């Protein structure tokens, strides 16, 4: 498939899944009898967005047609897309900003110095594909299996999907993994013409049925602060607030800040054992 065909295919799947989650009642339409599919019908989306039924059908079928920003706005409002989903829609329809060159893997000495000064706060530098580029001692103490992987395999999304029993296990894993995949899709839409990204998705979908199922949902989200809890094999429950800071383009500094005294004490023990 060409790059344009891939984007149209992704746009088709995205629109269909967003349409299927909107019920007639949510947009003040009568449910009507004998609905064969979940959510709204295509003609109902077209009516609410003020576009032609045939035109919208072609758009959702992935045909090579142009959609103006104004029309995409109307469709986004009808489908109740949030900001991340709206930007994803624009990118798939060819209305995104020009992608920047990112993910060089370059970690500057200043970034490493910051990592080292964060003490008992596990911290890492990653790119938008979830590749782990650099980390501090606290991060290595909490996620030893991930940092021990060969450089080419050091990817947090891949590790979460395929390592069934890490020494530090993510609690509420189903919810957090679903969100991680949604954030990854937002980044993927900026790189969908990159063979490396395409190959990553193909390989992970093949290896992980769980990822394939979540990927098929077409969910998209923006990165942001989170409250995460982990169960460590020797230290019990560790609780952190996570902060994601942009360093260069899509290179990000991720900081895990302990949120309770038990976690701070556990981090002290882990770091002491690592020395």
LOFIMAR-130306 format. One record per residue: residue in three letters; x, y, z of N, C-alpha, C, O in turn. Coordinates in steps of 0.2 Angstrom, whole numbers, padded with zeros to 4 digits, always signed. Layout:
// LOFIMAR-130306
AlaXYZXYZXYZXYZ/...
***
This chain:
// LOFIMAR-130306
Unk+0004-0006+0000+0000+0000+0000+0004+0006+0000+0010+0006+0003/Unk+0002+0011-0003+0006+0018-0003+0004+0021+0003+0000+0019+0007/Unk+0008+0027+0005+0007+0030+0011+0000+0033+0011-0003+0033+0016/Unk-0002+0036+0005-0009+0039+0005-0014+0033+0006-0019+0035+0010/Unk-0013+0027+0004-0018+0022+0005-0018+0020+0012-0024+0018+0015/Unk-0013+0020+0015-0012+0018+0022-0016+0023+0026-0020+0021+0031/Unk-0015+0030+0025-0019+0035+0029-0026+0034+0028-0030+0035+0032/Unk-0028+0033+0021-0035+0033+0020-0038+0026+0024-0044+0027+0026/Unk-0035+0021+0024-0037+0015+0027-0038+0016+0035-0043+0014+0038/Unk-0033+0020+0038-0033+0022+0045-0039+0026+0046-0042+0026+0051/Unk-0040+0031+0042-0045+0036+0043-0052+0032+0042-0056+0034+0046/Unk-0053+0028+0038-0059+0024+0037-0060+0020+0044-0066+0020+0047/Unk-0055+0017+0047-0056+0013+0053-0058+0017+0059-0062+0016+0063/Unk-0054+0023+0059-0055+0028+0064-0062+0031+0064-0066+0031+0070/Unk-0065+0033+0059-0071+0036+0058-0077+0031+0060-0082+0032+0064/Unk-0076+0024+0058-0081+0019+0059-0081+0018+0067-0087+0017+0069/Unk-0075+0017+0070-0076+0016+0077-0078+0021+0081-0082+0020+0086/Unk-0077+0028+0079-0080+0033+0083-0087+0034+0082-0091+0035+0086/Unk-0090+0032+0076-0097+0033+0074-0100+0027+0078-0106+0029+0081/Unk-0097+0021+0079-0101+0016+0082-0102+0017+0090-0106+0014+0093/Unk-0098+0022+0093-0098+0023+0100-0103+0028+0102-0105+0029+0108/Unk-0106+0032+0097-0111+0037+0098-0118+0034+0097-0120+0032+0092/Unk-0122+0034+0102-0129+0032+0102-0134+0037+0099-0132+0043+0100/Unk-0139+0035+0096-0144+0041+0094-0146+0045+0100-0147+0051+0099/Unk-0147+0042+0106-0149+0046+0112-0144+0052+0113-0146+0057+0116/Unk-0138+0050+0112-0133+0055+0114-0133+0061+0110-0131+0067+0112/Unk-0136+0061+0104-0137+0067+0099-0144+0068+0098-0146+0072+0093/Unk-0148+0066+0103-0155+0068+0103-0159+0066+0097-0163+0069+0094/Unk-0157+0059+0094-0161+0056+0089-0165+0051+0092-0163+0047+0097/Unk-0171+0049+0089-0175+0043+0091-0171+0037+0089-0168+0037+0083/Unk-0171+0032+0093-0167+0026+0092-0169+0022+0086-0165+0019+0082/Unk-0176+0022+0085-0178+0019+0079-0178+0011+0080-0174+0009+0084/Unk-0182+0008+0076-0182+0000+0076-0177-0003+0072-0174+0000+0067/Unk-0175-0009+0073-0171-0014+0069-0164-0011+0067-0163-0010+0061/Unk-0160-0008+0072-0154-0006+0071-0149-0012+0070-0149-0016+0075/Unk-0146-0013+0064-0141-0019+0063-0134-0017+0066-0130-0022+0067/Unk-0132-0011+0067-0125-0009+0069-0126-0005+0075-0130-0001+0076/Unk-0121-0005+0079-0120-0001+0085-0119+0006+0083-0116+0008+0078/Unk-0121+0011+0087-0120+0018+0086-0124+0021+0081-0130+0019+0079/Unk-0122+0026+0078-0125+0030+0073-0125+0027+0066-0120+0023+0065/Unk-0129+0028+0061-0129+0026+0054-0125+0032+0051-0124+0037+0053/Unk-0122+0030+0045-0118+0035+0041-0122+0041+0039-0120+0046+0040/Unk-0129+0039+0037-0133+0045+0035-0135+0049+0041-0136+0055+0040/Unk-0135+0047+0047-0136+0051+0053-0130+0056+0054-0131+0061+0056/Unk-0124+0053+0054-0118+0057+0054-0118+0063+0049-0116+0068+0051/Unk-0119+0061+0043-0119+0066+0038-0125+0071+0039-0123+0077+0038/Unk-0130+0069+0041-0136+0074+0043-0134+0079+0048-0134+0085+0047/Unk-0131+0076+0054-0129+0080+0059-0123+0085+0058-0123+0090+0060/Unk-0119+0083+0053-0113+0086+0051-0114+0091+0046-0110+0096+0044/Unk-0120+0090+0042-0122+0095+0037-0118+0093+0031-0116+0098+0027/Unk-0116+0087+0029-0113+0085+0023-0117+0080+0019-0122+0077+0022/Unk-0115+0079+0013-0119+0074+0009-0118+0067+0012-0113+0065+0014/Unk-0123+0063+0011-0123+0056+0013-0118+0052+0009-0113+0048+0012/Unk-0118+0053+0003-0113+0049-0002-0106+0052+0000-0102+0047+0000/Unk-0105+0058+0000-0098+0061+0002-0096+0058+0008-0090+0056+0009/Unk-0100+0058+0014-0097+0055+0020-0096+0047+0019-0091+0045+0022/Unk-0100+0044+0016-0099+0037+0015-0093+0035+0011-0089+0031+0013/Unk-0091+0039+0006-0085+0039+0003-0079+0040+0007-0074+0037+0007/Unk-0080+0045+0012-0074+0047+0016-0073+0041+0021-0067+0039+0022/Unk-0078+0038+0024-0077+0033+0028-0075+0026+0025-0072+0022+0028/Unk-0076+0026+0019-0074+0020+0015-0067+0021+0013-0064+0016+0010/Unk-0064+0026+0014-0057+0027+0012-0056+0029+0005-0050+0028+0002/Unk-0061+0032+0002-0059+0034-0005-0055+0040-0005-0055+0044-0001/Unk-0052+0041-0011-0047+0047-0012-0051+0054-0013-0051+0056-0019/Unk-0054+0056-0008-0058+0063-0008-0055+0068-0003-0051+0066+0001/Unk-0056+0074-0005-0053+0079+0000-0058+0082+0005-0064+0082+0003/Unk-0056+0083+0011-0060+0086+0016-0058+0092+0019-0052+0092+0021/Unk-0061+0097+0018-0059+0104+0021-0059+0104+0029-0062+0099+0032/Unk-0055+0108+0031-0055+0109+0039-0061+0110+0042-0063+0108+0047/Unk-0066+0114+0038-0072+0116+0041-0077+0110+0041-0080+0109+0046/Unk-0076+0105+0036-0080+0099+0036-0078+0094+0042-0082+0091+0045/Unk-0071+0094+0042-0068+0090+0048-0070+0092+0054-0072+0088+0059/Unk-0071+0099+0055-0073+0102+0062-0080+0099+0063-0082+0097+0069/Unk-0085+0099+0058-0092+0097+0059-0092+0090+0061-0096+0088+0065/Unk-0088+0086+0057-0088+0079+0059-0085+0077+0066-0088+0073+0069/Unk-0080+0081+0068-0077+0080+0074-0082+0082+0080-0083+0078+0085/Unk-0086+0087+0079-0091+0089+0084-0097+0084+0084-0099+0082+0089/Unk-0099+0081+0078-0104+0076+0078-0102+0070+0082-0106+0067+0085/Unk-0096+0068+0081-0093+0062+0084-0091+0063+0091-0088+0058+0094/Unk-0091+0069+0093-0089+0071+0100-0082+0069+0101-0080+0066+0106/Unk-0077+0071+0097-0070+0069+0097-0067+0074+0102-0069+0080+0103/Unk-0063+0071+0107-0059+0076+0111-0053+0079+0107-0052+0077+0101/Unk-0049+0083+0110-0044+0086+0107-0039+0082+0104-0036+0083+0098/Unk-0037+0076+0107-0032+0072+0104-0035+0068+0098-0032+0067+0093/Unk-0041+0066+0099-0045+0063+0093-0046+0067+0087-0045+0065+0081/Unk-0047+0074+0089-0048+0079+0083-0041+0080+0079-0042+0080+0073/Unk-0036+0081+0083-0029+0081+0080-0028+0075+0075-0025+0076+0070/Unk-0029+0069+0078-0028+0063+0075-0032+0063+0068-0030+0061+0063/Unk-0039+0065+0068-0043+0065+0062-0040+0070+0057-0039+0068+0051/Unk-0038+0076+0059-0035+0081+0054-0028+0078+0051-0027+0078+0045/Unk-0024+0074+0055-0018+0071+0052-0020+0066+0047-0017+0066+0042/Unk-0024+0062+0049-0026+0056+0044-0029+0059+0038-0028+0056+0032/Unk-0033+0065+0038-0036+0068+0032-0031+0073+0029-0033+0076+0024/Unk-0025+0073+0031-0020+0077+0028-0020+0084+0029-0017+0089+0026/Unk-0023+0086+0035-0023+0093+0037-0018+0095+0043-0019+0100+0047/Unk-0014+0090+0045-0009+0091+0050-0003+0096+0048-0002+0097+0043/Unk+0000+0098+0054+0006+0102+0053+0011+0098+0050+0011+0091+0050/Unk+0016+0100+0046+0022+0096+0044+0026+0093+0049+0028+0096+0054/Unk+0026+0086+0049+0030+0083+0054+0037+0085+0055+0040+0087+0050/Unk+0040+0085+0061+0046+0087+0062+0051+0081+0063+0048+0076+0064/Unk+0057+0082+0061+0062+0077+0062+0063+0075+0069+0066+0080+0073/Unk+0061+0069+0072+0062+0068+0079+0065+0061+0079+0067+0057+0075/Unk+0065+0059+0086+0067+0052+0087+0074+0050+0085+0076+0045+0083/Unk+0079+0055+0086+0085+0054+0084+0089+0050+0088+0094+0047+0087/Unk+0086+0049+0094+0090+0045+0100+0095+0049+0103+0099+0046+0107/Unk+0096+0055+0101+0102+0059+0104+0100+0061+0111+0095+0065+0112/Unk+0104+0059+0116+0103+0061+0123+0109+0066+0125+0115+0063+0125/Unk+0108+0072+0126+0113+0077+0127+0116+0076+0134+0113+0073+0139/Unk+0122+0078+0136+0125+0078+0142+0121+0081+0147+0121+0079+0153/Unk+0118+0087+0145+0113+0090+0150+0108+0086+0152+0106+0086+0158/Unk+0105+0082+0148+0099+0077+0150+0102+0072+0155+0098+0071+0159/Unk+0108+0070+0153+0110+0064+0158+0112+0067+0165+0111+0064+0170/Unk+0114+0074+0165+0115+0077+0171+0109+0078+0175+0109+0077+0181/Unk+0103+0080+0172+0097+0081+0175+0095+0074+0178+0092+0074+0184/Unk+0095+0069+0174+0093+0062+0176+0097+0060+0183+0094+0058+0187/Unk+0103+0061+0183+0107+0059+0188+0105+0063+0195+0106+0061+0200/Unk+0103+0069+0194+0102+0074+0200+0094+0072+0202+0093+0076+0207/Unk+0091+0068+0199+0084+0067+0202+0083+0062+0207+0078+0060+0209/Unk+0089+0059+0209+0089+0055+0216+0085+0049+0216+0085+0045+0212/Unk+0080+0049+0221+0076+0044+0222+0069+0044+0217+0065+0040+0218/Unk+0069+0048+0212+0064+0049+0207+0066+0045+0201+0070+0047+0197/Unk+0063+0039+0200+0064+0036+0194+0063+0040+0188+0057+0043+0187/Unk+0068+0041+0183+0067+0045+0177+0070+0042+0171+0075+0039+0172/Unk+0067+0044+0166+0070+0041+0159+0069+0046+0154+0064+0050+0154/Unk+0073+0046+0148+0072+0049+0142+0069+0044+0137+0072+0039+0136/Unk+0064+0046+0134+0061+0042+0129+0059+0046+0122+0059+0052+0123/Unk+0058+0042+0117+0056+0045+0111+0048+0044+0110+0045+0040+0115/Unk+0045+0046+0105+0038+0046+0105+0036+0038+0103+0030+0037+0103/Unk+0040+0034+0101+0039+0027+0099+0040+0023+0106+0039+0017+0105/Unk+0041+0026+0111+0042+0023+0118+0049+0019+0118+0049+0015+0123/Unk+0053+0021+0114+0060+0018+0115+0064+0021+0121+0063+0027+0122/Unk+0067+0017+0125+0070+0020+0131+0077+0022+0129+0081+0018+0127/Unk+0079+0028+0130+0085+0031+0127+0090+0032+0133+0096+0031+0132/Unk+0088+0034+0139+0093+0035+0145+0088+0035+0151+0082+0036+0151/Unk+0092+0033+0157+0088+0033+0163+0093+0034+0169+0099+0034+0168/Unk+0090+0035+0175+0094+0035+0181+0094+0029+0185+0091+0024+0183/Unk+0098+0029+0190+0099+0023+0194+0092+0021+0197+0091+0015+0198/Unk+0088+0026+0199+0081+0024+0202+0077+0021+0197+0073+0016+0199/Unk+0077+0023+0191+0073+0020+0186+0075+0012+0185+0071+0008+0184/Unk+0082+0011+0185+0085+0005+0184+0083+0000+0190+0082-0006+0189/Unk+0082+0003+0196+0081-0001+0202+0073-0003+0201+0072-0009+0204/Unk+0069+0001+0198+0062-0001+0198+0060-0005+0192+0056-0010+0192/Unk+0064-0004+0187+0062-0008+0180+0068-0011+0178+0071-0010+0172/Unk+0071-0016+0181+0078-0019+0180+0077-0023+0173+0082-0023+0169/Unk+0072-0026+0172+0071-0030+0166+0071-0026+0159+0074-0028+0154/Unk+0068-0020+0160+0068-0016+0154+0075-0013+0152+0077-0013+0146/Unk+0078-0011+0157+0085-0007+0156+0090-0013+0154+0095-0011+0151/Unk+0089-0019+0156+0094-0024+0154+0093-0027+0147+0097-0031+0144/Unk+0088-0025+0143+0087-0028+0137+0092-0025+0132+0094-0019+0133/Unk+0093-0028+0126+0098-0025+0121+0095-0018+0119+0088-0017+0119/Unk+0099-0014+0116+0096-0007+0115+0091-0007+0110+0086-0004+0110/Unk+0091-0012+0105+0086-0012+0099+0079-0014+0102+0074-0013+0099/Unk+0079-0018+0108+0073-0020+0111+0070-0016+0117+0065-0018+0120/Unk+0074-0011+0118+0072-0007+0124+0066-0003+0123+0067+0004+0123/Unk+0060-0005+0123+0054-0001+0122+0049-0003+0127+0047-0009+0128/Unk+0047+0002+0130+0042+0001+0136+0036-0002+0134+0033-0006+0138/Unk+0033+0000+0128+0026-0002+0126+0027-0010+0125+0023-0014+0127/Unk+0032-0011+0121+0034-0018+0119+0034-0023+0126+0032-0028+0126/Unk+0038-0020+0130+0040-0023+0137+0033-0025+0141+0032-0030+0143/Unk+0029-0019+0141+0023-0020+0145+0018-0025+0142+0015-0029+0145/Unk+0018-0026+0135+0014-0030+0132+0016-0038+0132+0012-0042+0132/Unk+0023-0038+0132+0025-0045+0131+0029-0048+0137+0031-0054+0137/Unk+0030-0044+0142+0033-0047+0148+0028-0048+0153+0025-0044+0157/Unk+0026-0055+0154+0020-0056+0158+0021-0056+0166+0016-0055+0170/Unk+0027-0056+0168+0028-0056+0175+0035-0052+0177+0040-0055+0179/Unk+0035-0045+0176+0041-0042+0178+0041-0041+0185+0036-0042+0189/Unk+0047-0039+0188+0048-0039+0195+0044-0033+0198+0043-0033+0204/Unk+0043-0028+0194+0039-0022+0196+0032-0022+0191+0033-0020+0185/Unk+0027-0025+0194+0021-0026+0190+0016-0020+0190+0015-0017+0196/Unk+0014-0017+0185+0009-0012+0184+0002-0014+0187-0001-0018+0184/Unk+0000-0010+0192-0007-0011+0194-0012-0008+0189-0010-0003+0186/Unk-0018-0010+0189-0023-0007+0185-0020-0007+0177-0021-0003+0174/Unk-0017-0013+0176-0013-0014+0170-0018-0013+0164-0016-0010+0159/Unk-0024-0016+0164-0028-0016+0158-0029-0008+0156-0029-0007+0150/Unk-0031-0004+0161-0033+0003+0159-0027+0007+0157-0027+0010+0152/Unk-0021+0006+0161-0015+0009+0159-0012+0007+0152-0010+0012+0148/Unk-0013+0001+0150-0010-0001+0144-0015+0002+0138-0012+0004+0133/Unk-0021+0001+0139-0026+0004+0134-0024+0012+0133-0024+0014+0127/Unk-0023+0015+0138-0021+0022+0137-0014+0023+0134-0014+0028+0130/Unk-0010+0019+0136-0003+0019+0133-0003+0018+0125+0000+0021+0121/Unk-0008+0013+0123-0008+0012+0116-0012+0018+0112-0010+0020+0107/Unk-0017+0021+0116-0020+0027+0113-0015+0033+0112-0015+0036+0107/Unk-0011+0034+0117-0006+0039+0116-0001+0037+0111+0001+0042+0107/Unk+0001+0031+0110+0005+0029+0105+0002+0030+0098+0006+0032+0093/Unk-0004+0029+0097-0008+0030+0091-0007+0037+0089-0006+0039+0083/Unk-0008+0042+0094-0007+0049+0092-0001+0051+0089+0000+0055+0085/Unk+0005+0047+0092+0011+0048+0089+0012+0045+0082+0015+0048+0078/Unk+0009+0039+0082+0010+0035+0076+0007+0039+0070+0010+0039+0064/Unk+0002+0043+0071-0002+0046+0065+0003+0052+0062+0002+0054+0056/Unk+0008+0054+0066+0013+0058+0063+0019+0055+0060+0023+0058+0056/Unk+0019+0048+0060+0025+0044+0057+0022+0038+0053+0026+0034+0052/Unk+0016+0038+0051+0013+0032+0048+0016+0031+0041+0015+0025+0039/Unk+0020+0036+0038+0023+0034+0032+0031+0032+0033+0034+0031+0029/Unk+0032+0031+0040+0039+0029+0041+0039+0021+0042+0036+0018+0046/Unk+0043+0018+0038+0043+0010+0038+0045+0007+0045+0043+0002+0046/Unk+0049+0011+0048+0051+0008+0055+0045+0008+0060+0044+0003+0063/Unk+0041+0013+0059+0035+0013+0064+0030+0008+0061+0027+0004+0065/Unk+0029+0007+0055+0025+0002+0052+0027-0005+0054+0023-0009+0056/Unk+0033-0006+0054+0036-0013+0055+0035-0014+0063+0034-0019+0065/Unk+0036-0009+0067+0035-0010+0074+0028-0012+0076+0027-0016+0080/Unk+0023-0008+0073+0016-0010+0074+0014-0017+0071+0011-0021+0075/Unk+0017-0019+0065+0016-0026+0063+0019-0031+0067+0015-0036+0069/Unk+0025-0030+0070+0028-0035+0074+0025-0036+0081+0024-0041+0083/Unk+0023-0030+0084+0020-0030+0090+0013-0033+0090+0011-0037+0094/Unk+0009-0032+0084+0002-0034+0083+0003-0042+0082-0001-0046+0085/Unk+0008-0044+0079+0009-0051+0078+0011-0055+0084+0009-0061+0086/Unk+0015-0052+0089+0017-0055+0095+0012-0054+0100+0012-0059+0105/Unk+0008-0049+0101+0004-0048+0106-0003-0047+0104-0005-0042+0101/Unk-0008-0052+0105-0015-0052+0103-0018-0046+0107-0023-0043+0105/Unk-0015-0044+0113-0018-0039+0117-0017-0032+0114-0022-0028+0113/Unk-0011-0031+0112-0009-0025+0108-0014-0025+0102-0017-0019+0100/Unk-0014-0030+0098-0018-0030+0092-0025-0028+0093-0028-0024+0089/Unk-0028-0031+0098-0035-0029+0100-0036-0022+0102-0041-0018+0100/Unk-0031-0019+0106-0032-0012+0108-0030-0007+0102-0033-0002+0101/Unk-0026-0009+0097-0024-0005+0091-0030-0005+0087-0031+0000+0084/Unk-0034-0010+0086-0040-0011+0082-0045-0006+0085-0050-0004+0081/Unk-0045-0004+0091-0050+0000+0094-0050+0007+0091-0055+0011+0092/Unk-0044+0009+0088-0043+0016+0085-0043+0022+0091-0044+0027+0089/Unk-0042+0020+0097-0042+0025+0102-0036+0030+0102-0031+0027+0100/Unk-0037+0036+0103-0031+0041+0103-0031+0045+0109-0037+0047+0111/Unk-0025+0047+0112-0025+0051+0118-0019+0055+0118-0014+0053+0115/Unk-0019+0061+0121-0013+0065+0122-0009+0062+0128-0012+0060+0133/Unk-0002+0063+0128+0001+0061+0134+0000+0066+0140-0002+0072+0138/Unk+0001+0064+0146-0001+0069+0151+0001+0066+0158+0003+0060+0158/Unk+0000+0070+0163+0002+0067+0170-0003+0061+0172-0009+0061+0170/Unk+0000+0057+0176-0004+0051+0178-0002+0049+0185+0003+0051+0187/Unk-0006+0046+0188-0005+0043+0195-0004+0035+0194-0009+0032+0191/Unk+0001+0032+0195+0002+0025+0193+0005+0021+0200+0008+0024+0204/Unk+0002+0015+0200+0004+0011+0206+0007+0004+0203+0005+0002+0198/Unk+0013+0002+0206+0016-0004+0204+0017-0009+0210+0017-0006+0216/Unk+0017-0015+0209+0018-0020+0214+0025-0023+0213+0026-0026+0208/Unk+0030-0021+0218+0037-0023+0217+0038-0030+0221+0035-0031+0226/Unk+0042-0034+0218+0043-0041+0220+0045-0041+0227+0043-0046+0231/Unk+0049-0036+0230+0051-0037+0237+0049-0031+0241+0049-0031+0247/Unk+0047-0025+0238+0045-0019+0241+0038-0018+0242+0036-0013+0245/Unk+0034-0022+0239+0027-0021+0239+0024-0015+0234+0027-0014+0229/Unk+0019-0012+0236+0016-0007+0232+0020+0000+0232+0021+0002+0237/Unk+0021+0002+0226+0025+0008+0225+0020+0013+0221+0017+0011+0216/Unk+0019+0019+0224+0015+0024+0221+0018+0030+0218+0022+0033+0222/Unk+0017+0032+0212+0020+0038+0209+0015+0042+0205+0010+0040+0203/Unk+0017+0049+0205+0014+0053+0200+0019+0054+0194+0025+0055+0196/Unk+0017+0053+0188+0021+0054+0182+0021+0060+0179+0015+0063+0178/Unk+0026+0063+0177+0026+0070+0174+0030+0069+0167+0036+0066+0167/Unk+0028+0071+0162+0031+0070+0155+0033+0077+0152+0028+0081+0151/Unk+0039+0078+0151+0042+0085+0149+0045+0084+0143+0049+0080+0142/Unk+0043+0089+0138+0046+0089+0131+0054+0091+0132+0054+0097+0134/Unk+0058+0088+0130+0065+0090+0130+0067+0093+0123+0069+0099+0122/Unk+0067+0089+0118+0068+0091+0111+0063+0088+0106+0063+0082+0106/Unk+0059+0092+0103+0054+0089+0098+0050+0084+0102+0047+0086+0107/Unk+0050+0078+0100+0046+0072+0103+0050+0068+0108+0048+0063+0110/Unk+0056+0071+0110+0060+0067+0115+0058+0070+0122+0057+0076+0123/Unk+0056+0065+0126+0053+0067+0132+0057+0065+0138+0060+0059+0138/Unk+0056+0069+0144+0059+0067+0150+0053+0064+0154+0049+0068+0156/Unk+0053+0058+0157+0048+0055+0161+0050+0055+0168+0055+0052+0169/Unk+0047+0058+0173+0049+0058+0180+0043+0055+0184+0037+0057+0183/Unk+0045+0050+0188+0041+0046+0193+0042+0049+0200+0047+0048+0202/Unk+0037+0053+0202+0038+0056+0209+0035+0052+0214+0029+0051+0214/Unk+0038+0049+0219+0035+0045+0225+0029+0049+0228+0030+0055+0229/Unk+0023+0046+0229+0018+0050+0232+0016+0049+0239+0012+0052+0242/Unk+0020+0044+0242+0019+0042+0249+0025+0040+0252+0030+0039+0249/Unk+0025+0040+0259+0031+0039+0263+0033+0032+0262+0039+0030+0262/Unk+0029+0027+0261+0031+0020+0260+0035+0019+0253+0039+0016+0253/Unk+0033+0023+0248+0036+0023+0242+0043+0026+0243+0048+0023+0240/Unk+0044+0031+0246+0050+0035+0247+0055+0030+0251+0061+0030+0249/Unk+0052+0027+0256+0056+0022+0260+0059+0016+0256+0064+0014+0256/Unk+0054+0014+0252+0056+0008+0247+0061+0010+0242+0065+0006+0241/Unk+0060+0016+0239+0065+0018+0235+0072+0019+0238+0077+0017+0235/Unk+0072+0021+0244+0079+0021+0248+0082+0015+0248+0088+0014+0247/Unk+0078+0010+0250+0080+0003+0251+0083+0000+0244+0088-0003+0243/Unk+0079+0001+0238+0081-0001+0232+0088+0002+0230+0092-0001+0227/Unk+0088+0009+0231+0094+0012+0229+0100+0010+0233+0106+0009+0230/Unk+0099+0009+0239+0104+0006+0244+0107-0001+0242+0113-0002+0242/Unk+0102-0005+0240+0104-0012+0238+0108-0011+0231+0112-0016+0230/Unk+0107-0006+0227+0110-0006+0220+0117-0003+0221+0121-0004+0216/Unk+0119+0000+0226+0125+0003+0227+0131-0003+0229+0137-0001+0229/
***
